[in-house]
């Protein structure tokens, strides 16, 4: 099983105007065994699937779906996985296979299990042992 660690770093920034004051910011970074890292938007299903799929050679691609319309998909060679957002739910579809899930989970273990199910079943990658750590 591949390993990854998510770290977060909090810091204060100025709000940009006299009335705004200081703002609390947090950056999330996922670190891999090969000493490479990537930034995460959130600790949720879409962010983790996106980063981990790209780590395994998948690329985000825009494909035309109509006149002047495009759809963002993840593609590796001829394989395509399409994410569809439905409020707080997300559907990943690869051919006739599809997984529908919540985007966020209360328990980290549930989140990581769901991400691994999507990665293994649809992206055909190895699962990750993901841990949260403070930096």
PEUR-V537637 format. One record per pair of residues at least 12 apart in sequence whose ideal C-beta (glycine too) atoms are under 6 Angstrom apart, sorted by the first residue. I is the first residue (numbers start at 0). GAP is how many residues later the second one is. Records with the same first field share a line. If there is no record, write none. Layout:
I: GAP / GAP
//
This chain:
0: 126 / 128
1: 124 / 126
2: 30 / 126
3: 26 / 28 / 124 / 126
4: 26 / 126 / 128
5: 24 / 126
6: 22 / 126 / 128
7: 18 / 20
8: 18 / 126
9: 16
10: 14
12: 12
27: 12
29: 21
37: 13
43: 59 / 60
44: 45 / 56 / 58 / 70
45: 44 / 57
47: 67
48: 66 / 69
51: 67
52: 21 / 70
55: 69
56: 19
57: 16 / 18
58: 16
59: 12
60: 12 / 14
80: 13 / 41
87: 15
89: 13
91: 26 / 30
93: 28
98: 19
100: 13
111: 18
//
